Amino acid sequence: MIVLGMLYAMCVPLLLYLTTTPDVTQDKDAQQAIHGMRIGAVECAILAAPTLLLGVKLLQRRRWAYWLVVANLGIFAAALATGTFFEFKIEWGAFCVLLVFLVVLIFALLPATRRELDVKQSA
C-alpha cells in the first residue's frame, strides 16, 4: 500500500508537467486534455493520502487498517474491472493493472496474511 500510495503521489507532478508539454498544448483538443489531466492529478492526490496512511498503519499492525486496505483494493479492482471491458473488447493495459490489483487483493485475503496482524501469534 505504501508503494501504491507513492505511485499515486508521483503521478501528481507528472500529470501537471504533461499539461505544459507542446504535444498536449498544441493538440486540437488541448483544453479538454489539460482539464482531464488536472482532474487526474487531483484524483491521484486524493487517493495518495489515505493509501499511504493505510500502508503505514498496516505496518503498525492495526486491524482496522487491514479491513480498509481490503475494501480499498476491492473498490479499485471493481472500478478497473468495469473499465477493462469496453464495447465487448478488452483494454489490455487496464486488464494487466486489474490482474495486479486482483493478485494483491487475493494475497491480502489469505488467512496467513490475516494471522500476521495478530501480535500475539506472530511474536
Secondary structure, 3 states (H helix, E strand, C coil): CHHHHHHHHHHHHHHHHHCCCHHHHCCCCHHHHHHHHHHHHHHHHHHHHHHHHHHHHHHCCCHHHHHHHHHHHHHHHHHHHHHHEECCEECHHHHHHHHHHHHHHHHHHCHHHHHHCCHHHHC
